[in-house]
Amino acid sequence: MPLYKSLDLNSQTNVKVWKISESIAFLMSKLVLTTESLERVSGMKSELHQRAFLSVRMLLEEFGYLDSDMFYDSLGKPFLKDGKHISISHSYHFSTVVISTVEVGIDIEKQRPKIIKIASKFIGYESFYLNEKDATQIQKLTWVWCTKEALYKLFGTPGMIFKTHFMVLPFSKESNTTTAWIVQDNKKLRFIATFMEFEGFGCVITEPNF
């Protein structure tokens, strides 16, 4: 399947989504991969992960980049050689890439009931406004998780704890944005989180809120 969704969040930030339906052979035939990428994809044991990896490269091409235009630091954070900021995520049969002139993070997750069982591991401040009896609990918990994961990717600092260092302010089901904070060493950094939802998946993009 071709590009599923493309969205300009603002003049600085664009996000693209790919719905993965193609075979590994098809995706490989459409891409020019670096030696490092070929080694990585061939070493993956999961076909789902291989297809996700390749679909991300398809998204790069949608942005006008080649596989060779992206590299990773020692922590696995992706960078672009032209200096623009990039973040990547995939879940099941969807992959996403966001590129911006400012620091940015993205995460996509399938909305599943199991998130209720692990909520206590990543919900801190948010417990004051999240209602266990809310019919949209799974959706809202997924958005909070995605927001914190996207902030973690953006910040790129080891040792950050979702429950302690990241705060997501209250939001409504009807709203597609909220404010989020990174709190570390008596410093507070403010970000805007933008929500998207499609086919039972939640996706959040985070960027600085100047």
C-alpha positions in Angstrom: 0.0 0.0 0.0 1.3 3.5 -0.7 1.5 6.4 1.8 -1.4 6.1 4.2 -1.4 9.6 5.7 0.7 12.8 5.5 0.1 15.8 7.8 1.7 19.2 8.2 1.4 20.0 11.9 2.8 23.5 11.2 5.3 25.2 9.0 8.2 23.3 10.7 6.9 19.8 11.2 5.5 17.1 8.9 4.5 13.5 9.8 3.9 10.6 7.4 2.3 7.3 8.1 2.7 4.0 6.1 0.3 1.1 6.3 2.5 -2.0 5.8 0.9 -4.4 3.5 3.8 -5.2 1.1 6.0 -8.2 1.2 9.7 -8.0 2.2 10.7 -8.8 -1.4 8.6 -6.0 -2.8 9.9 -3.4 -0.3 13.5 -4.5 -0.9 13.0 -4.1 -4.6 12.0 -0.5 -4.2 14.9 0.6 -1.9 18.6 1.3 -2.1 19.9 0.3 1.4 23.3 0.9 2.9 25.5 -2.1 3.8 24.7 -1.4 7.5 20.9 -1.4 6.9 21.1 -4.6 4.8 23.0 -6.3 7.7 20.4 -5.0 10.2 17.3 -6.1 8.3 18.8 -9.5 7.5 19.6 -10.1 11.1 16.1 -9.5 12.3 14.2 -12.7 13.2 10.8 -11.2 13.0 9.3 -10.6 9.5 7.1 -8.0 11.1 10.1 -6.0 12.2 11.8 -6.4 8.8 8.8 -5.0 7.0 8.6 -2.2 9.6 12.2 -1.3 9.1 11.8 -1.3 5.3 8.6 0.7 5.4 10.4 3.4 7.4 12.9 3.7 4.5 9.9 4.0 2.1 8.7 6.9 4.3 12.1 8.5 4.1 11.9 8.5 0.3 8.5 10.1 0.6 10.3 12.9 2.4 12.9 13.0 -0.3 15.7 11.3 1.6 17.7 8.1 1.0 18.5 5.5 3.6 22.1 6.8 3.5 20.9 10.3 4.6 20.0 8.9 8.1 22.3 7.7 10.8 22.1 6.6 14.5 24.0 7.7 17.6 25.3 5.3 20.2 21.9 5.3 22.0 20.1 4.4 18.8 18.6 7.8 18.2 18.2 8.6 14.5 19.6 11.8 12.9 19.6 13.3 9.4 22.7 14.5 7.7 21.2 17.8 6.7 20.6 18.7 10.4 16.8 18.4 10.5 15.3 16.4 13.4 13.7 13.0 12.8 11.8 10.5 15.0 10.5 7.1 14.0 7.9 4.6 15.4 6.1 1.5 14.3 3.4 -0.8 15.7 2.0 -3.9 14.0 1.2 -2.9 10.5 1.8 0.9 10.8 5.0 2.9 10.7 5.5 6.6 11.2 8.2 9.2 10.6 8.2 12.8 11.6 10.7 15.4 10.4 11.1 18.9 11.7 13.3 21.9 12.0 12.9 21.6 15.8 13.4 18.7 18.2 10.6 16.2 17.8 9.5 12.8 19.0 6.8 10.4 17.8 5.2 7.2 19.0 2.4 5.0 17.7 0.7 2.2 19.6 -2.2 -0.1 19.1 -5.0 0.6 21.6 -5.3 -2.6 23.7 -6.9 -3.4 27.0 -3.6 -4.7 28.5 -2.5 -1.1 28.9 -4.8 -0.8 31.9 -2.8 -3.5 33.7 0.5 -1.7 33.2 -0.8 1.8 33.8 0.6 2.0 37.3 4.1 1.7 35.8 3.9 4.9 33.8 1.1 7.0 35.3 2.1 9.4 38.0 0.6 13.0 38.0 -2.0 11.9 35.4 -3.8 9.7 38.0 -5.4 12.9 39.3 -7.5 13.3 36.2 -7.7 9.9 34.6 -10.9 8.1 35.6 -11.0 4.3 35.8 -14.7 4.3 35.0 -14.2 6.4 31.9 -15.3 4.5 28.7 -12.4 6.1 26.9 -9.8 4.9 29.4 -7.9 2.7 27.0 -7.7 5.5 24.4 -6.5 8.0 27.0 -4.0 5.7 28.6 -2.6 5.0 25.1 -2.3 8.7 24.4 -0.4 9.3 27.7 1.9 6.4 27.0 2.6 7.6 23.4 3.2 11.1 24.7 5.8 10.0 27.3 7.5 7.6 24.8 7.7 10.4 22.2 9.2 12.8 24.9 11.7 10.1 25.8 12.8 9.8 22.1 13.0 13.5 21.7 15.0 14.1 24.9 17.4 11.2 24.2 18.7 11.0 27.8 19.2 7.6 29.5 17.7 7.1 33.0 14.5 9.0 32.4 11.5 7.4 34.2 8.1 7.8 32.6 6.2 8.0 35.9 8.6 10.6 37.5 10.2 12.7 34.7 7.3 13.1 32.3 4.0 14.9 32.9 1.0 15.0 30.6 -1.6 17.7 31.4 -5.3 17.0 31.3 -7.0 16.7 27.9 -10.4 15.8 26.5 -11.3 13.1 24.0 -12.4 15.9 21.6 -9.1 17.7 21.8 -6.1 16.7 19.7 -3.4 18.6 21.6 -2.2 19.1 25.2 0.8 20.3 27.0 3.4 18.0 28.4 6.5 18.6 30.6 9.9 17.0 31.1 10.9 17.5 34.8 14.6 16.9 35.6 17.0 18.3 38.1 14.7 21.2 39.1 14.2 22.1 35.5 10.9 22.0 33.6 10.7 21.9 29.8 7.4 22.4 28.1 6.2 20.7 25.0 3.1 20.4 22.9 1.7 16.9 22.2 -0.5 16.4 19.2 -2.7 13.3 19.0 -3.8 11.3 16.0 -6.0 8.2 15.9 -6.8 5.8 13.1 -7.9 2.2 12.7 -7.6 1.5 16.5 -4.1 3.0 16.8 -3.0 6.1 18.8 -0.2 8.3 17.6 1.4 11.3 19.4 3.9 13.8 18.1 5.8 16.0 20.6 7.7 19.2 19.9 8.8 22.2 22.0 6.1 24.6 23.1 7.9 28.0 22.9 
